[in-house]
């Protein structure tokens, strides 16, 4: 009985592992949408996008550069209970 409770506790703890978070950033000289698309394309497969932000940067010669960052979270794979 005690052994099975220990196994159950281990499965519950593994299932409670926190999600990890990250962000990616990309620049574009074309437009903001291009910068956002470039950043979004770098998000790991299976991750969930949780937010984004963009800024317009003035460069010498009165031209612009666009920089966008995309935040995401990833969840660890679900634990499979042992029979």
CORKA-V228216 format. One record per residue. N is the residue number from 1. RES is the residue in one letter. PHI is phi in whole degrees, 0 to 359 (999 if undefined). Layout:
# CORKA-V228216
n=[N | N]
res=[RES | RES]
phi=[PHI | PHI]
This chain:
# CORKA-V228216
n=[1 | 2 | 3 | 4 | 5 | 6 | 7 | 8 | 9 | 10 | 11 | 12 | 13 | 14 | 15 | 16 | 17 | 18 | 19 | 20 | 21 | 22 | 23 | 24 | 25 | 26 | 27 | 28 | 29 | 30 | 31 | 32 | 33 | 34 | 35 | 36 | 37 | 38 | 39 | 40 | 41 | 42 | 43 | 44 | 45 | 46 | 47 | 48 | 49 | 50 | 51 | 52 | 53 | 54 | 55 | 56 | 57 | 58 | 59 | 60 | 61 | 62 | 63 | 64 | 65 | 66 | 67 | 68 | 69 | 70 | 71 | 72 | 73 | 74 | 75 | 76 | 77 | 78 | 79 | 80 | 81 | 82 | 83]
res=[X | X | X | X | X | X | X | X | X | X | X | X | X | X | X | X | X | X | X | X | X | X | X | X | X | X | X | X | X | X | X | X | X | X | X | X | X | X | X | X | X | X | X | X | X | X | X | X | X | X | X | X | X | X | X | X | X | X | X | X | X | X | X | X | X | X | X | X | X | X | X | X | X | X | X | X | X | X | X | X | X | X | X]
phi=[999 | 296 | 296 | 292 | 293 | 296 | 295 | 296 | 298 | 296 | 296 | 296 | 294 | 295 | 290 | 264 | 299 | 288 | 286 | 261 | 237 | 198 | 209 | 229 | 229 | 217 | 245 | 210 | 263 | 275 | 196 | 296 | 300 | 294 | 294 | 294 | 296 | 295 | 292 | 299 | 291 | 267 | 292 | 302 | 299 | 88 | 281 | 252 | 288 | 249 | 174 | 207 | 209 | 226 | 220 | 257 | 247 | 277 | 248 | 306 | 89 | 57 | 255 | 234 | 231 | 246 | 233 | 234 | 240 | 238 | 264 | 211 | 233 | 233 | 255 | 292 | 298 | 295 | 286 | 262 | 294 | 275 | 291]
